[in-house]
Structures are given as structure tokens and as C-alpha cells.
């Protein structure tokens, strides 16, 4: 069973993604949630782009599965209601952290890991050695992707008059803040996963 799952893991992710896209599309149509029907269409386009990139550059399994889970959590946030309260507006920590903030952090965290996976083979060794500069480049790139998401939300406001759901300037600023936190956390993980062991080996070599 495990051998089958390992061999078919990308196919299973694809099936999972198609199933939840179909389910949320039907739900959005039934409840006339045109804002998230719009997001679903854009998500399908994004999946096509990611699939094309994956076929050429082979993104890691960890990135692929987390992108799929992220898509699911995003659509869940806009389609699941507790009474009149959307999951996206639900406070994980009362008055401080909303579900929306968690998703922004998670999304930018995964996006930063994905960007690293894509550009790392093409980056000059001298920049890699100055990891703090390289990390800053990754963070700025990830924040740029987050800005595209904010533009997508702007078009949702213009097309579907959902400014109350999307939020105003303060919400936009919070989105950018949590995007930055997610990207920064990813660069720390990359450092300890790829660079820290080399640093430890150098210390061991000097002390022996």
C-alpha cells in the first residue's frame, strides 16, 4: 500500500485538488458566492502554471503537496461559515490573530520555499555565501507575489463589491505584515536546513 502511495503521490495530490475544486465550485454556485467562484477560476489557472513549471523544473513533493493544501484552506476560508461569520474572519486568538492572518503567513512561507527551489540552481555561488543578502532577495520576491494577491483582491472588490469582506487599508497592511513574517520564517528554515550543517561541519573541522 505504501509503495503504491509513494509511486502515485503526485497523481493522488492531483485527484485531491480536482475533487476539492469541484466541491467548492458547486458550493459557490449554489450559494451564489461569486467572489470565491472568481478565486476558484484563478486558482485553476495558477495550478496550470504550477503544473507546467513542475514538469520543467520538478518542484519538490513537499512544495507540491503544501500548495495543494494551501488552495484547499483558502477556499475553505471563504466558503465555510459559522452562522454569519466566515472562517476567514474567525479569530484563532481572540482579538489578535485571524484565520486570514495564518493563511497569509503559511502561503508566503510555502511561496518562499518554492522560489528558493526554483532559483537556487541559477544563483551565483558568491551570493549564496552571503546568505543574508540572498535571504533578503527571497523575502522581497515573496512579498512581491503577495502584492499580486492583494491586486487580485482589489479586482474582487471592483467586480463584486465585497469591500466589507476583503477589508480596508488596515487589513491590507496586516496582510503585508504576515506575508513578510511568513517569508522571513522560510528563509530561517532554509538556512538551518541547507546552510547551518555546513557551518557546524566547519566548526568541527577547526576544533578537531
Secondary structure, DSSP 8 states (H G I E B T S, - for coil): -HHHHHHTHHHHHHHHHHHHHHHHHHHHHHTT-HHHHHHHHHHHHHHHHHHHHHHHH---HHHHHHHHHHHHHHHHHHH-EETTEEGGG-EEETTTEEHHHHHHHHHHHHHHHHHHHHHGGGS-HHHHHSHHHHHHHHHHHHHHHHHHHHHHHHHHHHHH--HHHH--HHHHHHHHHHHHHHHHHHHHHHIIIIIHHHHHHHHHHHH-
